[in-house]
């Protein structure tokens, strides 16, 4: 799960060829809600990240929690869907 993954989700969800966007561009569009595809990509990213973290917590027996590092989640800001993350 990475910034390039967020950009790849955006490309995959685009109904027509909108051209490639950088991860910060997708995040900015999701934060400002100016692009519905970017919002959907951010929500899907949140859900996929939550599922991955849950799988890793079970695989490694993480009893003290899971720490997320890197720039994608902070970069998404309020576009990160914490509910989708937790449900996954």
C-alpha positions in Angstrom: 0.0 0.0 0.0 1.7 3.1 -1.2 1.2 6.4 -3.0 1.7 4.8 -6.4 -1.0 2.3 -5.4 -3.4 5.2 -4.8 -2.7 6.6 -8.2 -3.1 3.1 -9.8 -6.6 2.8 -8.1 -7.5 6.2 -9.5 -6.5 5.1 -13.0 -8.4 1.8 -12.6 -11.6 3.5 -11.4 -11.6 6.2 -14.1 -14.5 5.7 -16.5 -12.5 7.3 -19.3 -8.9 7.9 -19.9 -8.2 10.9 -17.7 -4.5 10.6 -17.9 -2.1 9.7 -15.1 -2.1 11.7 -11.9 0.6 11.7 -9.2 -0.4 10.4 -5.7 -0.4 14.0 -4.3 -2.7 15.1 -7.1 -5.2 12.2 -6.4 -5.0 13.0 -2.6 -5.6 16.7 -3.2 -8.6 16.1 -5.4 -10.0 13.6 -2.8 -9.5 16.1 0.0 -11.2 18.9 -1.8 -13.8 16.5 -3.2 -13.4 18.1 -6.6 -13.1 14.7 -8.3 -15.5 11.9 -7.6 -13.1 9.3 -8.9 -10.4 10.5 -6.5 -12.9 10.3 -3.6 -13.7 6.7 -4.6 -10.1 5.8 -4.9 -9.3 7.2 -1.5 -12.2 5.3 0.0 -11.1 2.0 -1.7 -7.5 2.6 -0.6 -8.7 3.1 3.0 -10.7 -0.2 2.9 -7.9 -2.1 1.2 -5.3 -0.8 3.7 -7.6 -1.7 6.6 -8.0 -5.3 5.3 -4.2 -5.6 4.8 -3.5 -4.3 8.3 -6.0 -6.7 9.8 -4.4 -9.6 7.9 -0.9 -8.6 9.1 -2.1 -8.2 12.7 -3.5 -11.7 12.6 -0.5 -13.2 10.8 2.0 -11.7 13.2 -0.1 -11.8 16.4 0.1 -8.1 16.9 -1.5 -7.7 20.4 -0.3 -4.1 20.9 -1.8 -2.6 17.8 -0.7 -1.7 14.3 1.3 1.4 13.5 0.9 3.1 10.1 3.9 5.0 8.8 4.7 6.8 5.6 3.0 9.7 3.9 -0.1 8.4 2.2 -2.5 8.4 5.1 -1.4 11.9 6.3 -1.5 13.0 2.7 -5.1 12.0 2.3 -6.0 13.8 5.5 -9.8 13.9 5.9 -10.2 12.0 2.6 -8.9 8.9 4.5 -12.1 6.9 5.3 -11.4 5.7 8.8 -14.8 3.9 8.9 -14.0 1.9 5.8 -10.5 1.2 7.3 -12.0 -0.2 10.6 -14.8 -2.2 8.9 -12.3 -4.0 6.6 
